[in-house]
Amino acid sequence: MTDLDLEIPEGSVGLLGPNGAGKTTLIKTLLGLLRPASGSGSVLGLDIVSQALQVRQHVGFMPEQDCHIPGMNAVTFVSFAGELSGMPPQNAMQRAHEVLQYCGLGEARYRNVETYSTGMKQRIKLAQALVHGPKLLFLDEPTNGLDPGGRDEMLAMIRDISHAKGVSVIVSSHLLPDIERTCDTVVVLRRGQVVAQDKITTLLGMGTRLIDVELRMPSAAFGTAVEKAGAKIVSTLGTRLRLNLAGVDGDIGRLLFTCARDSSSQVRGFKPALRTLEDVFMESVE
């Protein structure tokens, strides 16, 4: 591991990378649960090796895998998590009731956690991460296994935590639409290195002039013609082409219809391409 000083902006950050296990290892290392083989790091100004306990007292962690203790009801489990973070037992119990109510488990807080559904187990993992009032939250695949309704509710809570409660949140997820809905900033990792980092609005507007062209019939000759004119084919799917016109000046419509005439093709329409987070991710890792 190389030197790493994690500076967390306000709001929420999406952590993306092609290797899910690698992201989980990184999070556990930043929490001081794993010791780096080399290098150093700090979270919230605290050293992840010599001050690992203090890091975990200020940071909440929602793991991807279930972390409940069989035989414990929800309020006892969440209270126990608070005590592990240094809270007095009475304060931890009071806080457990509050966060379970916030996470939508108030009526089920006296049930044993092993009787919970998948969605409820995801909520209790969030509750135990919040119980000690952390300044920073690590959420590892928070919508894993949720149905569409449960997923929407979880994403709404994450958004509320990061934008209304004043807690910085790092979301690690392979579901890019979840990142777009909840996060302000994204960090893309490739082979342990940061290859892209910026606000999502900036990244989605970055790049270039992209347009989608719809042809009447697939035409390799049209693709050859637009490339000769200075455009670059980003992708092709049937009769649809996505073109990068960064190196092209002049009227786009005139260029396209000229290429269509020269290649005996027919253009049915064209429009600006909507850049997605998936485009940003693929461009970064490639």
N, C-alpha and C positions, 0 to 999 in steps of 0.2 A: 504494500500500500504506500502511495506517495503522500506527501504532506497535504492535508485537507483541512481548510478552515471553512466551516459551513455558515455562511451568512444568509439568514432567512429574512426575506422581506415580509412586510405585513400582508395578510391575506393568505392565499393558499397556493401551493406549488405542486405541479404534477411531475413525478419522477418516471421517466420512460427509459426503457432499455430492452434489447432483444432477449436478454437472459434474465428470466424472473428470479431464478435462484441467486444470481449475482446481485440483484437489487436487494433481496432479503438479507444476504450476507453483509452488504454495505450498511443497511439499517442497523443490524445487530452490532456491527463494529462501531458505528456512531453512538450506540447506546452503551457501549462498554461491555456488552455480553460476549463479544469475541475480541480477542487481542490481536492487533495487526502484527503481521510477521516483520514489517519494517515500516518506517515512516511514522507520522504522527497526525493527529487531528483534534479539532476542538468543536464543541457544540455550545452555543450561547456563551462563549468565552471560557468554557470549562474543558480541561484536557480529558480526552476519552479514555486514557489509560490510568492516570493517577487520580482522576476525579470522577471515575465511572459512576459511583453511587450518587454523587451530587447531580450528575447529568440525568440519571433516571428519576431523581426527585423533582426535576423541573420539566421532564418530558414524558408524554403519554405515548403508549405503543399499543396499537390494535393489530395483532398478528393475523396472518392469513389463515393459519390452522386454528382449530378450536383450542381453547386454553382453560376450559372450566374444570372444576374439581368435583367429581361425582360425590353425591351425598350432601352437598351444600345447596341451600336455596340461594336465590339471586341476591338478596340483600346482604346475606352473610358473606357471599363470595366477593361482592363489590366492596364491602366494608373491609374485608381481609386485604384486598388489593390496595386500599387506601392506607392501611396500617403498614404494609410492606414499603410504602413510599414515605413513611415517617410520620403519618398522622396519628394523633391520640385516638384510642378506640372509640370514645364517645363522639368525637368530631367525624371520624370515618363513617360511623353508622348513620349519623344525621345526613352527611353528604351523600351516602349511598342511596338513601331514600330519594334525595333530590335528583340525582343524575338518572336513576331508574325511571322516575316520573318523566323527566325530560326526554328520555329515549323511548318512551311509549310502553314501558314495562311496569308501570305502577301497580296495575291490578294483578300482575303475575309475579310480583317480587318475592312472595313466600313459597313459590313452587321450586322444586329442585331443578337445577339447570339442565340436567340430562334429559328432562322431559320436554324441553323446549324444542320448537321447530327450528329449521335452519335460519329463517329470518330473525327469530327471537335470539338465537345464539349470536348472530352478527351484532344485534343491538346491545347485548350484554357485554360483548367484547369492546364496543365503543364506550359503554358506561364505565367499565373498569379502567379504561384509558383516561377518562375524564375526571374520575373521582377525586384526585388530589389537586385539581386545579392547575394543570400544567400550562406552561407558557408556549409549548410547542407540542404538536401531535404528529406522530408517524402512523399513517393508515396504510396497511399492506393489503391490497385487493379488498376494499371494504364492501363491495357489492357482490362478492363471490357467492354463488348459489342462490341469489335472491330472484324472486319473480318480478315482473315489470313494475307492479305496484310497490313492492318492498324496495326495489332499487330506486324508484323516484323519491320515496320517503327518506332513504338513507342519504341520497345526494342532496336533498333539501336540508337535512340536518348538518351535513358537512359544510354546506354553503353558509348556513346560519352560524355555525361555530366560528368560521374563519372571518366572516364579515360583520357579524353582530355581537359576538362574544369577545372579540379582540384576541383570539388565539391563533397563532401561526400554524398552518397545517401543511404537511407534506403527504401527498397521495401517490402511492405506487400502484399503478394499475395497467393491465394490458388492454383495457377497454378505453380507447381514445375518446369516444363520445362522453364518457364519464369525466375525463380530464377537462374537456372543453366546457362542460356544464358547471364544474365546481372550482376550477383553478384560474388564477390570474396570470401565473408564470409557469413555464415548463422548462425542465432540465432533461436533455436527452443524453444518455450514456451509451458508449460503444467501446467494448473491450476495456471497461474500467476507466475510460476517459470521457470528460464532458465534451461533446461535439456540438451542442447547441444549447443556448440558455438565453431566454428573453421573455418578455410579456407575450402571451398568446396572441393578442391583437396585433402586435408588431410582426410576429412570425407568420401569421396568416396573411398579412399584407405585404410581406417580403417577397422578393422574387419577381417579379417580372411580369411581363404581360402574357398572361395565359388565356387562350380562348378555346372553346369547344366548337368543332365544326361537324355538322351533320351532312353526309353525302347521300345521294339517292341510292347508289350502289358502292360497295367497297372498290377502291381504286388505288393500286400501287403507283400508277402513273401520277395521280394527284399528289401523293406523298413526295414523289421525286421532284415534282414541279415546285412545291412550296419550300422544300429544302434548298433547291437551287436559288430560290428568291431570298434566302437568308433565314428562314424560319427553322425551328427544330421540332421534330415530332416527339412529344413527351410520352404519349401512349396511343394505342389504337385498339378499338373494340368494335368489331363489325364495321358499320358505316360511320362510326364516330371517331374523330381524331381530336386529341388535345395538342395544341401547338404552343410553343414558346416563341413569342415574337420580340424578344428582347433586342435582337440585332436587326430589326426591320423598321424602316422609317416610311412615312407616307400613309395613305389611306388603306386600311386593312381590307375593307370590302372590295376595293378595286383589285388589290393583290390576289385575294381569294378567287374572285371571278375570272381574273386573267389566267390563274393557274388552272381553273376548271375548264376554261375554253381550250387552253393549250394541251390539256390531258384528256379532252373529250369526256369530262366528268360533269356532274350536276350537283351544285351546292344547294341544299334545302334550307340551311340556316346556320347561323353562328352566333355565339354569345360569349361574354367574359366567363371564364372558368372560376368556379368557387373553390378556393384553396382550402384544404382541410388539414387538420392536425396529422392525419395519416400521411399526407403529402410531405409535410415538414419532417416527420419521423423517418420516412423512407429515404428522403433526400439526405438526411443527416447521417444515417447509418450506412448508406451506400457510398 
